[in-house]
């Protein structure tokens, strides 16, 4: 038996009222386009623009204008090279969808019916087995990842990108990863193929060793991320503290970071209780090929971040939760910065010394740069607040700051091309607004005095 999805249309006037409520709280919403992206390293002046990118308030789905029809958005989303936002709904039916830059929402895969344990390896994307939605606040890696631009063709007439996603829990296919693309041999139809989950061999954990992806079986399904190294866009899988680079053309996985490269080194420190750190939970790769590793559950409740050099010869702790959020906030990443459930690696990297932090129970976006932590504010500045009270205190109000200079507030930060990010603000029951914000100078020097 197949269960059809619920389809409902959102009253556009309700979307308008919801957006107006946010604007009344001090947010500046202005339409932006994909033509105003700053180049890396550019100097940006003036406050960023806040575009009400999409609105969603239902438990089913309906394609159409992105501000009128959408599904509940999970925080595990991905952005392609042109700003199109891909997501799997937070609850309900598990379709893979995209909110396009041209203003429309399109269903790509798996939304017409729930196929449960349908054990197929390739076919039309509408038949893809139940997808998994994992990611959460602050995660730079997800269960749906856009590589390049899946919606456009390259100079050779073939798709300029593709999507990677994971099978859902409870389907019997929990160890599968799927590639989703527009198959030109099938008239450009969205198509899926299982690339992980067919084999019986564990992936190599010695750096430099490779294996055919079709031969791999993961005991613990990896997360997926992308990163530009030396100008080239790479795809990475990571699981149990190891990292592999995926080559789609060759169909291979190559180990590029092993737990042996960092575990046991005295410079990474220990857990807060003195026990050794376990394998890293989250890994991101910087443009120079170095690595940032994150722990939270493995050092609960104190988040920890470690950097490993590109040659893997050095590993050391660069950030940690330094104490009570009611007594400290920004500053030195090891001795002053505090997080309410963090730091969590958030949103990718744009320079060897710049990464972004989130936290489980704190909404602001934080930046790690040159060994210090600062907070993004609505005027596009990065400020160092000595305490949370100094910046206004509380999750919802920052009354000690002028409204236009208060910390930017949101949930689920998704960093896009240099200078932009998507901010997911989730309400109860899956309701959500999606804001596209920018341009912002990610590398701008922080301000060490209050506004």
HUKAGI-V353429 format. One record per pair of residues at least 12 apart in sequence whose C-alpha atoms are under 7 Angstrom apart, sorted by the first residue. I is the first residue (numbers start at 1). J is the second residue. Records with the same first field share a line. If there is no record, write none. Layout:
I = J / J
This chain:
2 = 113 / 114
3 = 113 / 114
4 = 112 / 113
5 = 60 / 93 / 112 / 113
6 = 60 / 61
7 = 60 / 61 / 62
8 = 60 / 61 / 62
9 = 62 / 69
10 = 68 / 69
11 = 68
12 = 68
15 = 55 / 67 / 68
26 = 403
28 = 49 / 50
29 = 49 / 50 / 51 / 52
30 = 49 / 50 / 51
31 = 51
32 = 51
34 = 82 / 83
37 = 419 / 439
38 = 418 / 419 / 439
39 = 418
40 = 418
43 = 441
44 = 440 / 441
47 = 378 / 379 / 380
48 = 379 / 380 / 437 / 438 / 439 / 440
49 = 437 / 438 / 439
50 = 435 / 436 / 437 / 438
51 = 435 / 436 / 437
52 = 434 / 435 / 436
53 = 434 / 435 / 436
54 = 66 / 67 / 433 / 434 / 435
55 = 67 / 68 / 70 / 432 / 433 / 434
56 = 69 / 70 / 71 / 72 / 431 / 432 / 433
57 = 71 / 72 / 430 / 431 / 432
58 = 71 / 72
59 = 71 / 72 / 92
60 = 92 / 93
63 = 105 / 106 / 107
64 = 104 / 105
65 = 103 / 104 / 105
66 = 99 / 103 / 104 / 105
70 = 105
71 = 89
72 = 89 / 90 / 91 / 430 / 431 / 432
73 = 87 / 88 / 89 / 90 / 432
74 = 87 / 88 / 89 / 90
75 = 135 / 136 / 137 / 412 / 424
76 = 133 / 134 / 135 / 136 / 142 / 143
77 = 142 / 144
78 = 144 / 145 / 146
79 = 146 / 416
80 = 146 / 147 / 148 / 149
81 = 148 / 149 / 417
82 = 149
83 = 101 / 416
84 = 98 / 99 / 100 / 101
85 = 98 / 99 / 100
86 = 98 / 99
87 = 144
88 = 133
90 = 133 / 430
93 = 111
94 = 110 / 111 / 130 / 131
95 = 107 / 109 / 110 / 111
96 = 108 / 109 / 110
108 = 125 / 190
109 = 125 / 126 / 128
110 = 125 / 126 / 127 / 128 / 129 / 130
111 = 126
112 = 126
114 = 130
115 = 129 / 130
116 = 129 / 130 / 171
117 = 129 / 171 / 172
121 = 193 / 194
122 = 192 / 193 / 194
123 = 191 / 192 / 193
124 = 190 / 191 / 192
125 = 180 / 190 / 191 / 192
128 = 192
129 = 167
130 = 167 / 168 / 171
131 = 166 / 167 / 168
132 = 166 / 167 / 168 / 169
137 = 360 / 411 / 412
138 = 344 / 345 / 346 / 347 / 357 / 358 / 359 / 412 / 413
139 = 344 / 345 / 346 / 347
140 = 345 / 346 / 347 / 348
141 = 223 / 224 / 225
142 = 223 / 224 / 225
143 = 165 / 166 / 223 / 224
144 = 163 / 164 / 165
145 = 163 / 164 / 165 / 224 / 225
146 = 162 / 163 / 164
147 = 161 / 162 / 163
148 = 160 / 161 / 162
149 = 161 / 162
150 = 162 / 163 / 181
159 = 182
162 = 179 / 180 / 181
163 = 179 / 180 / 181
164 = 177 / 178 / 179 / 180
165 = 177 / 178 / 179
166 = 178
175 = 197 / 218 / 221
176 = 194 / 196 / 197
177 = 194 / 195 / 196 / 197
178 = 192 / 193 / 194 / 195
179 = 192 / 193 / 194 / 195
180 = 192 / 193
195 = 213 / 214
196 = 213 / 214 / 216 / 217
197 = 216 / 217
198 = 214 / 215 / 216 / 217
199 = 214 / 215 / 216 / 217
200 = 215 / 216 / 217
201 = 215 / 216 / 217
202 = 216 / 217 / 218
203 = 216
204 = 255
205 = 242 / 255 / 258
206 = 255 / 258
207 = 255 / 256 / 257 / 258
208 = 254 / 255 / 256
209 = 254 / 255
210 = 252 / 253 / 254 / 255
211 = 252 / 253 / 254
212 = 251 / 252 / 253
213 = 251 / 252 / 253
220 = 239
221 = 239
222 = 237 / 238 / 239
223 = 237 / 238 / 239
224 = 236 / 237 / 238
225 = 237
227 = 285 / 286
228 = 287
229 = 286 / 287 / 288 / 289
230 = 287 / 288
240 = 279 / 280 / 281
241 = 258 / 259 / 279 / 280 / 281
242 = 257 / 258 / 259
243 = 255 / 256 / 257 / 258
244 = 256
259 = 279
261 = 312
262 = 315
267 = 315 / 316 / 317
268 = 306 / 315 / 316 / 317
269 = 317
271 = 299
272 = 299
278 = 298
280 = 293 / 294 / 295
281 = 294 / 295
282 = 294 / 295
284 = 348
286 = 349 / 350 / 351 / 352
287 = 350 / 351 / 352
288 = 352
289 = 310
290 = 308 / 309 / 310
291 = 307 / 308 / 309 / 310
292 = 305 / 306 / 307 / 308
293 = 305 / 306 / 307
294 = 306 / 344 / 345
296 = 342
301 = 341
302 = 321 / 341 / 342
303 = 320 / 321 / 341 / 342 / 343 / 344
304 = 319 / 320 / 321 / 343
305 = 317 / 318 / 319 / 320
306 = 318
318 = 333 / 334 / 371
319 = 333 / 334
320 = 333 / 334 / 343
321 = 337 / 338 / 339 / 342 / 343
322 = 334 / 335 / 336 / 337 / 338
323 = 338
324 = 338
325 = 338 / 339 / 340 / 388
326 = 387 / 388
327 = 387
328 = 386 / 387 / 388
329 = 385 / 386 / 387 / 388
330 = 373 / 374 / 384 / 385 / 386
331 = 372 / 373 / 374 / 384 / 386
332 = 371 / 372 / 373
333 = 371 / 372 / 373
337 = 373
339 = 359
340 = 359 / 360 / 361 / 362
341 = 359 / 360 / 361
342 = 358 / 359 / 360
343 = 357 / 358 / 359
344 = 357 / 358 / 359
345 = 357 / 358
346 = 358 / 413
347 = 413 / 414 / 415
348 = 415
353 = 369 / 370
354 = 367 / 368 / 369
355 = 367 / 368
356 = 368
362 = 395
363 = 395 / 409 / 410 / 411
364 = 407 / 408 / 409 / 410
374 = 446
375 = 407
376 = 407 / 408
377 = 405 / 406 / 407 / 408
378 = 404 / 405 / 406 / 407 / 408
379 = 404 / 405
380 = 440
381 = 446
382 = 446 / 447
383 = 446 / 447 / 448
384 = 446 / 447 / 448 / 449
385 = 450
401 = 451
405 = 451
410 = 423 / 424 / 425
411 = 423 / 424 / 425 / 426
412 = 424
419 = 438 / 439 / 440 / 441 / 442
420 = 437 / 438 / 439 / 440
421 = 436 / 437 / 438
422 = 434 / 435 / 436 / 437
423 = 435 / 436
